[in-house]
Amino acid sequence: MILDDLIEEISPGLYQIGDFATPVFLVDAPSPVLVDAGYSFTSELYAGAVHRILGKRKLSWCLITHTHFDHVGAVGYFKNLFPEMKIGASGLACQIMSKQKSLDHIAGLNLFAESIFFSETHLSSSPFQPFQIDTILSEGDVLNIGNSLNISVIETPGHTRDSLCFYLNEQKTIFTGDCGGIVHDSGYIFYDFLSGCAAYIHSLNKICNSGAEILCPGHYNSFKDAKCEQYLVDLVPGCMKFIDFVSGILSAHNNDINICMNIIKSLEYDVLPQPKQPEPAYLLNLEARLRSVLSFVSTDLSRFLT
Ligand SMILES: [Fe+2]
């Protein structure tokens, strides 16, 4: 986990903050916006970076792409720091964050992440702080953040059911969280369709048709200009190719999930260098992805083809 050189200006007024494996984004507009908030244990560090950019100005918004622990870990910390800041997320995210079981789960996973990375960071421990969603965001909502800057909301379920993308109109920038492919630093792309392949592909198409010239995913590197264009061209075919590959392995092993998990893990996870997702989280997600493929092949694919 690399935590020095915390701030990168992607384009004028658009910053990537934090470790490149789990960054957050700051739009320095008249009404400044933070997209996602990272782990709870990096909250102090990331807040310091926000202060360095904004000076005495305060965050107006924290927009949440989805409620996975590594995206919402520090939202409560930022809310305490900036009480006027509005937290925006999907209606489903609002429901999730109102359940004690979800809050306990998010808190536990943040503690787990802290136990893995803490010794490398020399940060003070910062437990997850629960928070409430202030504004429910839906497809087509537009937030004016000052001057001619607007952020449009795009519903993109498939990674999770509560996933949103945010499109910064003037800079043609899309924040995709985990629903537009997760490109490991090695170049390997994780198609992380935890809540369904069909919805995921539909969402990929929305991302590809958004007009984005800058793509800011929730993990690893952002893409600009020609690299962004090429990434978007390859996105759906790449995902379909992966689904086809996985369904071939499943059918060759009588849809035995455990055997297929071992095979795919050895091909896509074991060979990757660090930093990468902790193995227990990867395995949990891999099982969900395989079940999504099984469902897609047996039901949704036939609908796609007619
Ligand atoms: Fe996620």
Boltz pocket constraint, residues with backbone or C-beta under 6 A from the ligand:
constraints:
  - pocket:
      binder: B
      contacts: [[A, 66], [A, 68], [A, 159], [A, 178]]
      max_distance: 6.0
